[in-house]
């Protein structure tokens, strides 16, 4: 018979981490690394930069854990830190592109279909983005997401359903606009 694993909540992991158990933070990194990188890929349109920004966010979060008021809200808090890092990177990149005179070329080179999905996910409101990232980019089951976030399974499935609808609508808009433009010409 195999060893049973216990899924600790974010709050439990943070409590252990603050008590000096580094492996508890490693659990949080393992849980949220892929969803956070996916989220940042949508913001930054560059996988390598997204990975670098995610690692920076985990480091900053680790050193600020004692300031987190609501321990069960670790992932939204972490995503907020990551968003600040991404904004700084985007400002830096924009200045760099303007100096190089290549801003238009850089924008044109980032319009791939998977980038459209990443951007659509990044543009979702936080509760919807959070469950999509955890479910599809983090590979978590709905019941594990519910336990991690301290919400009911019904709330999680409802948020996922609404997120699907919003993503579908967001991704269809550019296609409809292009079709309307062609019809007018």
Secondary structure, DSSP 8 states (H G I E B T S, - for coil): ---------HHHHHHHHHTT-HHHHHHHHHHHHHHHHHHHHHHHS-HHHHHHHHHHHHHHHHHTGGG-S-GGGHHHHHHHHHHHHHHHHHHHHHHHHHHHT-HHHHHHHT--HHHHHHHHHHHS-HHHHHHHIIIIIS---HHHHHHHHT--HHHHHHHHHHHHHHHHHHHHHHHHHHHHHHHH-
